[in-house]
Amino acid sequence: MSQAETDQQQEPHNLEQMLDRFTQAKRVEDSDRVTLGNVLNEVGRRSFAPLLLVAGVITVLPVVGDIPGVPTLMALLVLLVAVQLLFRAHHFWIPKFLLNRSVSKKKLDKAVSWSRRPARFLDKFLKPRLTFLTHGPGVVAVALACIVIALAMPPMEVVPFTANGAGLALTLFALSLMAHDGLLAALAFAVTLATLIFVYQGLF
């Protein structure tokens, strides 16, 4: 079995497994903070969907996603990864300054605990359907939508709740790619459009 296939098997395949990786990343830290680098080490950097899910979950999580500056940092992560995907990268490069960003373990614990039940509920609905939206041109469309979201996220910090909407859209896109669930991708496109409309109305 190749290293890429091994890495893919070890990647999270649903939302609850992603929360488990957050918990694992917290355990390897000696300080009272958890770095993005350690989270990504637990997730892997060879596939677009898990990296996208990290950004989505961090942005949508209560407590963590509402920290000033977090949506913009996650937007940068999404932008970097999505652009590299469009250029067919097989291993995603992420700058060190972004990997070194951290959040307190206490806040992460609180957010993960709160999210367990919704994650378990959402995971029950994941299944392959409308798969044309999660393969080939569908993946390109998702990547382009994520780039649009990333570019719009910095202004979202001044429009209440819109950053969480962006995080929800990113999370849904990531889960749709993981489960080959095109219906979830379609829902994510709708959430993206609604969030962008709210941002526009909030700014103008």
Accessible surface in RSA format (square Angstrom, percent):
REM  Atomic radii and reference values for relative SASA: ProtOr
REM  Chains: A
REM  Algorithm: Lee & Richards
REM  Probe-radius: 1.40
REM  Slices: 20
REM RES _ NUM      All-atoms   Total-Side   Main-Chain    Non-polar    All polar
REM                ABS   REL    ABS   REL    ABS   REL    ABS   REL    ABS   REL
RES MET A   1   159.80  82.8  74.53  49.3  85.27 203.0  79.03  67.2  80.77 107.0
RES SER A   2    59.43  50.2  44.70  59.7  14.73  33.9  51.16 108.9   8.27  11.6
RES GLN A   3   111.00  62.1 100.35  73.3  10.65  25.4  43.95  93.5  67.05  50.9
RES ALA A   4    55.07  50.6  48.48  74.8   6.59  15.0  48.88  68.8   6.19  16.4
RES GLU A   5    93.04  53.4  90.79  68.7   2.25   5.4  33.07  64.0  59.97  49.0
RES THR A   6    42.85  30.5  42.85  43.4   0.00   0.0  32.29  43.4  10.57  16.0
RES ASP A   7    30.16  21.1  27.34  27.2   2.82   6.7  10.08  23.7  20.08  20.0
RES GLN A   8   105.43  59.0 105.14  76.8   0.28   0.7  18.87  40.2  86.56  65.7
RES GLN A   9   116.03  64.9  93.88  68.6  22.15  52.7  36.57  77.8  79.46  60.3
RES GLN A  10   110.94  62.0 103.74  75.8   7.20  17.1  42.22  89.9  68.72  52.1
RES GLU A  11    11.93   6.8  10.37   7.8   1.56   3.7   1.97   3.8   9.96   8.1
RES PRO A  12     1.24   0.9   0.00   0.0   1.24   4.5   0.00   0.0   1.24   7.7
RES HIS A  13    89.28  48.8  81.32  56.5   7.95  20.3  59.79  61.6  29.48  34.3
RES ASN A  14    36.78  25.4  36.78  35.5   0.00   0.0   3.42   8.2  33.37  32.3
RES LEU A  15    20.21  11.3  20.21  14.5   0.00   0.0  20.21  14.2   0.00   0.0
RES GLU A  16    43.42  24.9  43.42  32.9   0.00   0.0  10.67  20.6  32.75  26.7
RES GLN A  17    66.91  37.4  66.73  48.8   0.17   0.4  22.38  47.6  44.53  33.8
RES MET A  18     0.00   0.0   0.00   0.0   0.00   0.0   0.00   0.0   0.00   0.0
RES LEU A  19     1.56   0.9   1.56   1.1   0.00   0.0   1.56   1.1   0.00   0.0
RES ASP A  20    54.64  38.3  53.09  52.8   1.55   3.7  14.43  34.0  40.22  40.1
RES ARG A  21    39.13  16.4  39.13  19.9   0.00   0.0   1.94   2.6  37.19  22.5
RES PHE A  22     1.27   0.6   1.24   0.8   0.03   0.1   1.27   0.8   0.00   0.0
RES THR A  23    27.45  19.5  24.93  25.3   2.53   6.0  21.65  29.1   5.80   8.8
RES GLN A  24    68.61  38.4  67.11  49.0   1.50   3.6  21.11  44.9  47.50  36.0
RES ALA A  25     0.00   0.0   0.00   0.0   0.00   0.0   0.00   0.0   0.00   0.0
RES LYS A  26    40.56  19.8  40.45  24.8   0.11   0.3  11.54  10.4  29.02  30.9
RES ARG A  27   176.56  74.1 144.43  73.6  32.12  76.5  55.17  75.4 121.38  73.6
RES VAL A  28    86.07  56.6  57.31  51.9  28.76  69.3  65.26  56.7  20.81  56.4
RES GLU A  29    25.41  14.6  17.12  12.9   8.30  19.8   1.06   2.1  24.35  19.9
RES ASP A  30   155.16 108.7 114.89 114.4  40.27  95.2  40.59  95.5 114.57 114.3
RES SER A  31    63.21  53.4  48.63  64.9  14.58  33.6  51.01 108.6  12.19  17.1
RES ASP A  32   107.27  75.1  99.05  98.6   8.22  19.4  42.55 100.1  64.72  64.5
RES ARG A  33   103.65  43.5 103.35  52.7   0.31   0.7  40.29  55.1  63.37  38.4
RES VAL A  34     2.71   1.8   0.60   0.5   2.12   5.1   0.60   0.5   2.12   5.7
RES THR A  35    36.72  26.1  36.50  37.0   0.21   0.5  31.35  42.1   5.37   8.1
RES LEU A  36     9.71   5.4   5.47   3.9   4.24  10.7   8.18   5.7   1.53   4.1
RES GLY A  37     8.60  10.6   0.00   N/A   8.60  10.6   8.60  23.6   0.00   0.0
RES ASN A  38    35.42  24.4  34.05  32.9   1.37   3.3   0.52   1.3  34.90  33.7
RES VAL A  39     6.13   4.0   6.13   5.6   0.00   0.0   6.13   5.3   0.00   0.0
RES LEU A  40     0.00   0.0   0.00   0.0   0.00   0.0   0.00   0.0   0.00   0.0
RES ASN A  41    98.28  67.8  68.23  65.9  30.05  72.4  26.10  62.8  72.18  69.8
RES GLU A  42    47.91  27.5  36.26  27.4  11.65  27.7   3.59   6.9  44.32  36.2
RES VAL A  43     3.30   2.2   0.00   0.0   3.30   7.9   0.41   0.4   2.89   7.8
RES GLY A  44    24.74  30.5   0.00   N/A  24.74  30.5  23.73  65.1   1.01   2.3
RES ARG A  45    53.10  22.3  48.34  24.6   4.76  11.3   8.41  11.5  44.69  27.1
RES ARG A  46    89.61  37.6  75.26  38.4  14.35  34.2  12.38  16.9  77.22  46.8
RES SER A  47    28.09  23.7  23.19  31.0   4.90  11.3  16.05  34.2  12.05  16.9
RES PHE A  48    13.89   6.9   8.36   5.2   5.53  14.4   8.36   5.1   5.53  15.8
RES ALA A  49    12.14  11.2  10.38  16.0   1.76   4.0  10.38  14.6   1.76   4.7
RES PRO A  50     4.06   3.0   4.06   3.7   0.00   0.0   4.06   3.4   0.00   0.0
RES LEU A  51     0.99   0.6   0.12   0.1   0.87   2.2   0.42   0.3   0.57   1.5
RES LEU A  52     2.84   1.6   0.40   0.3   2.44   6.1   2.80   2.0   0.04   0.1
RES LEU A  53     0.00   0.0   0.00   0.0   0.00   0.0   0.00   0.0   0.00   0.0
RES VAL A  54     0.00   0.0   0.00   0.0   0.00   0.0   0.00   0.0   0.00   0.0
RES ALA A  55     0.10   0.1   0.10   0.2   0.00   0.0   0.10   0.1   0.00   0.0
RES GLY A  56     0.00   0.0   0.00   N/A   0.00   0.0   0.00   0.0   0.00   0.0
RES VAL A  57     2.71   1.8   2.71   2.4   0.00   0.0   2.71   2.4   0.00   0.0
RES ILE A  58    18.13  10.3  18.13  13.5   0.00   0.0  18.13  13.1   0.00   0.0
RES THR A  59     0.00   0.0   0.00   0.0   0.00   0.0   0.00   0.0   0.00   0.0
RES VAL A  60    47.75  31.4  38.40  34.8   9.34  22.5  38.40  33.4   9.34  25.3
RES LEU A  61     3.41   1.9   3.00   2.1   0.41   1.0   3.41   2.4   0.00   0.0
RES PRO A  62    36.64  26.7  33.33  30.4   3.31  12.0  36.64  30.3   0.00   0.0
RES VAL A  63    44.52  29.3  30.63  27.7  13.89  33.5  38.30  33.3   6.22  16.9
RES VAL A  64     3.47   2.3   3.47   3.1   0.00   0.0   3.47   3.0   0.00   0.0
RES GLY A  65     1.72   2.1   0.00   N/A   1.72   2.1   0.00   0.0   1.72   3.9
RES ASP A  66    93.22  65.3  67.51  67.2  25.71  60.8  33.53  78.9  59.68  59.5
RES ILE A  67    44.70  25.4  40.98  30.5   3.72   9.0  44.09  31.7   0.62   1.7
RES PRO A  68   120.59  87.9  98.26  89.6  22.33  81.2 103.13  85.1  17.46 108.5
RES GLY A  69    28.15  34.7   0.00   N/A  28.15  34.7  26.27  72.1   1.88   4.2
RES VAL A  70    20.76  13.7  20.38  18.5   0.38   0.9  20.54  17.8   0.22   0.6
RES PRO A  71     5.66   4.1   5.66   5.2   0.00   0.0   5.66   4.7   0.00   0.0
RES THR A  72    54.41  38.7  53.70  54.4   0.71   1.7  47.92  64.4   6.49   9.8
RES LEU A  73    34.37  19.1  34.13  24.4   0.24   0.6  34.37  24.1   0.00   0.0
RES MET A  74     8.48   4.4   8.48   5.6   0.00   0.0   8.48   7.2   0.00   0.0
RES ALA A  75     4.60   4.2   3.99   6.2   0.61   1.4   4.37   6.2   0.23   0.6
RES LEU A  76    57.89  32.2  54.64  39.1   3.25   8.2  57.43  40.3   0.46   1.2
RES LEU A  77     0.73   0.4   0.73   0.5   0.00   0.0   0.73   0.5   0.00   0.0
RES VAL A  78     2.07   1.4   0.16   0.1   1.91   4.6   2.07   1.8   0.00   0.0
RES LEU A  79    50.08  27.9  50.08  35.8   0.00   0.0  50.08  35.2   0.00   0.0
RES LEU A  80    41.41  23.1  39.55  28.3   1.87   4.7  41.12  28.9   0.30   0.8
RES VAL A  81     2.37   1.6   2.37   2.1   0.00   0.0   2.37   2.1   0.00   0.0
RES ALA A  82     0.00   0.0   0.00   0.0   0.00   0.0   0.00   0.0   0.00   0.0
RES VAL A  83    55.87  36.8  55.87  50.6   0.00   0.0  55.87  48.5   0.00   0.0
RES GLN A  84    32.30  18.1  30.54  22.3   1.76   4.2  25.38  54.0   6.92   5.2
RES LEU A  85    38.02  21.2  32.52  23.3   5.50  13.8  32.52  22.8   5.50  14.8
RES LEU A  86    62.12  34.6  34.53  24.7  27.59  69.3  37.97  26.7  24.14  65.0
RES PHE A  87   163.73  81.9 139.93  86.7  23.80  61.9 143.39  86.9  20.34  58.2
RES ARG A  88   197.86  83.1 184.48  94.0  13.38  31.9  63.99  87.5 133.87  81.1
RES ALA A  89    33.61  30.9  15.22  23.5  18.39  41.8  24.60  34.6   9.02  23.9
RES HIS A  90   153.54  83.9 142.57  99.1  10.97  28.1 100.89 104.0  52.65  61.3
RES HIS A  91   100.66  55.0  85.63  59.5  15.03  38.5  52.84  54.5  47.81  55.6
RES PHE A  92     3.01   1.5   2.66   1.6   0.35   0.9   2.66   1.6   0.35   1.0
RES TRP A  93   159.38  64.0 155.08  75.1   4.30  10.1 134.16  71.5  25.22  40.9
RES ILE A  94     6.42   3.7   0.00   0.0   6.42  15.5   0.00   0.0   6.42  17.4
RES PRO A  95    16.42  12.0  15.15  13.8   1.27   4.6  16.42  13.6   0.00   0.0
RES LYS A  96   156.32  76.3 148.15  90.9   8.16  19.4  91.82  82.6  64.50  68.7
RES PHE A  97   115.30  57.7 104.81  64.9  10.49  27.3 110.51  67.0   4.79  13.7
RES LEU A  98     0.25   0.1   0.25   0.2   0.00   0.0   0.25   0.2   0.00   0.0
RES LEU A  99    27.27  15.2  26.01  18.6   1.26   3.2  26.01  18.3   1.26   3.4
RES ASN A 100    88.06  60.7  72.75  70.3  15.31  36.9  23.16  55.7  64.90  62.7
RES ARG A 101   126.22  53.0 122.83  62.6   3.38   8.1  20.38  27.9 105.83  64.1
RES SER A 102    44.69  37.8  16.53  22.1  28.16  64.9   7.05  15.0  37.64  52.7
RES VAL A 103    22.75  15.0  22.40  20.3   0.34   0.8  22.75  19.8   0.00   0.0
RES SER A 104    24.22  20.5  23.50  31.4   0.72   1.6  21.70  46.2   2.52   3.5
RES LYS A 105    44.28  21.6  44.28  27.2   0.00   0.0  24.69  22.2  19.59  20.9
RES LYS A 106   175.02  85.4 166.39 102.1   8.63  20.6 113.81 102.4  61.21  65.2
RES LYS A 107    88.72  43.3  87.37  53.6   1.35   3.2  48.14  43.3  40.57  43.2
RES LEU A 108     4.91   2.7   4.91   3.5   0.00   0.0   4.91   3.4   0.00   0.0
RES ASP A 109    58.86  41.2  57.10  56.8   1.76   4.2  22.08  52.0  36.79  36.7
RES LYS A 110   136.97  66.8 127.76  78.4   9.20  21.9  82.66  74.4  54.31  57.8
RES ALA A 111     0.19   0.2   0.00   0.0   0.19   0.4   0.19   0.3   0.00   0.0
RES VAL A 112    10.00   6.6  10.00   9.1   0.00   0.0  10.00   8.7   0.00   0.0
RES SER A 113    80.48  68.0  61.05  81.5  19.43  44.8  34.75  74.0  45.72  64.1
RES TRP A 114   160.58  64.4 143.42  69.4  17.16  40.3 123.10  65.6  37.48  60.8
RES SER A 115    13.00  11.0  12.62  16.8   0.38   0.9  11.26  24.0   1.74   2.4
RES ARG A 116    53.54  22.5  53.54  27.3   0.00   0.0  25.67  35.1  27.87  16.9
RES ARG A 117   193.13  81.1 191.91  97.8   1.22   2.9  67.98  92.9 125.16  75.9
RES PRO A 118    62.53  45.6  53.35  48.6   9.18  33.4  59.63  49.2   2.90  18.0
RES ALA A 119     1.15   1.1   0.68   1.1   0.46   1.1   0.70   1.0   0.45   1.2
RES ARG A 120   111.41  46.8 110.40  56.3   1.02   2.4  50.59  69.1  60.82  36.9
RES PHE A 121   126.06  63.1 124.07  76.8   1.98   5.2 125.51  76.1   0.54   1.6
RES LEU A 122    42.89  23.9  42.89  30.7   0.00   0.0  42.89  30.1   0.00   0.0
RES ASP A 123    25.29  17.7  13.72  13.7  11.57  27.4  13.30  31.3  11.99  12.0
RES LYS A 124   162.42  79.2 124.17  76.2  38.26  91.1  79.05  71.2  83.37  88.8
RES PHE A 125   108.45  54.3 102.56  63.5   5.89  15.3 107.57  65.2   0.88   2.5
RES LEU A 126    29.38  16.4   9.57   6.8  19.81  49.8   9.58   6.7  19.80  53.3
RES LYS A 127   115.15  56.2 112.53  69.0   2.62   6.2  58.25  52.4  56.90  60.6
RES PRO A 128    96.81  70.6  77.65  70.8  19.17  69.7  77.86  64.3  18.95 117.8
RES ARG A 129    67.85  28.5  58.94  30.0   8.90  21.2  36.51  49.9  31.33  19.0
RES LEU A 130    86.98  48.4  73.51  52.6  13.48  33.9  78.17  54.9   8.81  23.7
RES THR A 131    56.23  40.0  53.26  54.0   2.96   7.1  20.18  27.1  36.05  54.5
RES PHE A 132   139.54  69.8 121.90  75.5  17.64  45.9 131.09  79.5   8.46  24.2
RES LEU A 133    40.81  22.7  40.43  28.9   0.38   1.0  40.43  28.4   0.38   1.0
RES THR A 134     5.33   3.8   0.00   0.0   5.33  12.7   0.00   0.0   5.33   8.1
RES HIS A 135    90.35  49.4  86.77  60.3   3.58   9.2  69.45  71.6  20.90  24.3
RES GLY A 136    47.11  58.1   0.00   N/A  47.11  58.1  36.03  98.9  11.08  24.8
RES PRO A 137   116.52  84.9 107.80  98.3   8.72  31.7 111.92  92.4   4.60  28.6
RES GLY A 138     7.47   9.2   0.00   N/A   7.47   9.2   6.18  17.0   1.28   2.9
RES VAL A 139    36.13  23.8  36.13  32.7   0.00   0.0  36.13  31.4   0.00   0.0
RES VAL A 140    71.99  47.4  71.69  64.9   0.31   0.7  71.99  62.6   0.00   0.0
RES ALA A 141    42.37  39.0  35.95  55.5   6.42  14.6  39.56  55.7   2.81   7.5
RES VAL A 142     0.06   0.0   0.06   0.1   0.00   0.0   0.06   0.1   0.00   0.0
RES ALA A 143     0.00   0.0   0.00   0.0   0.00   0.0   0.00   0.0   0.00   0.0
RES LEU A 144    90.44  50.4  89.65  64.1   0.79   2.0  89.74  63.0   0.70   1.9
RES ALA A 145    13.00  12.0   6.95  10.7   6.05  13.8  12.37  17.4   0.63   1.7
RES CYS A 146     0.00   0.0   0.00   0.0   0.00   0.0   0.00   0.0   0.00   0.0
RES ILE A 147    24.91  14.2  24.91  18.6   0.00   0.0  24.91  17.9   0.00   0.0
RES VAL A 148    72.47  47.7  70.96  64.2   1.50   3.6  71.70  62.3   0.77   2.1
RES ILE A 149     2.50   1.4   2.50   1.9   0.00   0.0   2.50   1.8   0.00   0.0
RES ALA A 150     3.39   3.1   0.26   0.4   3.13   7.1   0.37   0.5   3.02   8.0
RES LEU A 151   114.99  64.0  95.37  68.2  19.62  49.3  98.13  68.9  16.86  45.4
RES ALA A 152    19.25  17.7  13.65  21.1   5.60  12.7  19.14  27.0   0.11   0.3
RES MET A 153     0.00   0.0   0.00   0.0   0.00   0.0   0.00   0.0   0.00   0.0
RES PRO A 154    58.57  42.7  49.11  44.8   9.47  34.4  49.95  41.2   8.62  53.6
RES PRO A 155    50.30  36.7  41.73  38.0   8.56  31.1  50.04  41.3   0.25   1.6
RES MET A 156     3.36   1.7   0.78   0.5   2.58   6.1   0.78   0.7   2.58   3.4
RES GLU A 157    65.03  37.3  28.43  21.5  36.60  87.1  21.46  41.5  43.58  35.6
RES VAL A 158   110.99  73.0  81.97  74.2  29.03  69.9  89.25  77.5  21.75  59.0
RES VAL A 159    15.20  10.0  13.53  12.2   1.67   4.0  14.12  12.3   1.08   2.9
RES PRO A 160   100.36  73.1  79.63  72.6  20.73  75.4  91.60  75.6   8.76  54.4
RES PHE A 161   172.71  86.4 156.64  97.0  16.07  41.8 157.24  95.3  15.47  44.3
RES THR A 162     9.45   6.7   6.15   6.2   3.30   7.9   9.45  12.7   0.00   0.0
RES ALA A 163    10.76   9.9  10.59  16.3   0.17   0.4  10.59  14.9   0.17   0.4
RES ASN A 164    34.64  23.9  33.43  32.3   1.21   2.9  20.85  50.2  13.78  13.3
RES GLY A 165    17.07  21.1   0.00   N/A  17.07  21.1  16.20  44.5   0.87   2.0
RES ALA A 166     1.00   0.9   0.00   0.0   1.00   2.3   1.00   1.4   0.00   0.0
RES GLY A 167     0.00   0.0   0.00   N/A   0.00   0.0   0.00   0.0   0.00   0.0
RES LEU A 168    73.30  40.8  73.30  52.4   0.00   0.0  73.30  51.5   0.00   0.0
RES ALA A 169     0.18   0.2   0.18   0.3   0.00   0.0   0.18   0.3   0.00   0.0
RES LEU A 170     0.00   0.0   0.00   0.0   0.00   0.0   0.00   0.0   0.00   0.0
RES THR A 171     4.16   3.0   4.16   4.2   0.00   0.0   4.16   5.6   0.00   0.0
RES LEU A 172     6.63   3.7   6.63   4.7   0.00   0.0   6.63   4.7   0.00   0.0
RES PHE A 173     0.00   0.0   0.00   0.0   0.00   0.0   0.00   0.0   0.00   0.0
RES ALA A 174     0.00   0.0   0.00   0.0   0.00   0.0   0.00   0.0   0.00   0.0
RES LEU A 175     0.00   0.0   0.00   0.0   0.00   0.0   0.00   0.0   0.00   0.0
RES SER A 176     0.00   0.0   0.00   0.0   0.00   0.0   0.00   0.0   0.00   0.0
RES LEU A 177    19.96  11.1  11.09   7.9   8.87  22.3  11.15   7.8   8.81  23.7
RES MET A 178    29.82  15.4   5.13   3.4  24.70  58.8  12.50  10.6  17.32  22.9
RES ALA A 179    17.86  16.4   7.73  11.9  10.13  23.0  16.86  23.7   1.00   2.6
RES HIS A 180    75.25  41.1  75.25  52.3   0.00   0.0  48.64  50.1  26.61  31.0
RES ASP A 181     0.15   0.1   0.15   0.1   0.00   0.0   0.00   0.0   0.15   0.1
RES GLY A 182     0.00   0.0   0.00   N/A   0.00   0.0   0.00   0.0   0.00   0.0
RES LEU A 183    87.99  49.0  87.86  62.9   0.13   0.3  87.86  61.7   0.13   0.3
RES LEU A 184    13.43   7.5  13.09   9.4   0.34   0.8  13.43   9.4   0.00   0.0
RES ALA A 185     0.00   0.0   0.00   0.0   0.00   0.0   0.00   0.0   0.00   0.0
RES ALA A 186    41.69  38.3  32.29  49.8   9.41  21.4  35.54  50.1   6.15  16.3
RES LEU A 187    91.94  51.2  86.93  62.2   5.01  12.6  91.22  64.1   0.71   1.9
RES ALA A 188     0.00   0.0   0.00   0.0   0.00   0.0   0.00   0.0   0.00   0.0
RES PHE A 189    66.01  33.0  60.70  37.6   5.31  13.8  60.92  36.9   5.09  14.6
RES ALA A 190    56.22  51.7  44.91  69.3  11.30  25.7  51.85  73.0   4.36  11.6
RES VAL A 191    27.02  17.8  24.32  22.0   2.70   6.5  27.02  23.5   0.00   0.0
RES THR A 192    10.01   7.1   9.16   9.3   0.85   2.0   9.98  13.4   0.03   0.0
RES LEU A 193   111.94  62.3 110.54  79.1   1.40   3.5 111.94  78.6   0.00   0.0
RES ALA A 194    44.36  40.8  40.08  61.8   4.28   9.7  43.88  61.8   0.47   1.3
RES THR A 195    11.36   8.1   8.20   8.3   3.17   7.5   5.64   7.6   5.72   8.6
RES LEU A 196    48.20  26.8  43.42  31.1   4.78  12.0  43.95  30.9   4.25  11.4
RES ILE A 197    83.15  47.3  80.26  59.8   2.89   7.0  83.02  59.8   0.13   0.4
RES PHE A 198   125.00  62.5 122.64  76.0   2.36   6.1 122.64  74.4   2.36   6.8
RES VAL A 199     9.10   6.0   9.10   8.2   0.00   0.0   9.10   7.9   0.00   0.0
RES TYR A 200   141.44  66.0 139.11  79.1   2.33   6.1  97.22  73.1  44.22  54.5
RES GLN A 201   117.51  65.7  94.70  69.2  22.82  54.3  36.71  78.1  80.81  61.3
RES GLY A 202    50.48  62.3   0.00   N/A  50.48  62.3  19.68  54.0  30.80  69.0
RES LEU A 203    75.68  42.1  44.35  31.7  31.33  78.8  46.80  32.9  28.89  77.7
RES PHE A 204   176.00  88.1 110.85  68.7  65.14 169.5 132.70  80.5  43.29 123.9
END  Absolute sums over single chains surface
CHAIN  1 A    10254.5       8772.9       1481.6       6721.5       3533.0
END  Absolute sums over all chains
TOTAL         10254.5       8772.9       1481.6       6721.5       3533.0
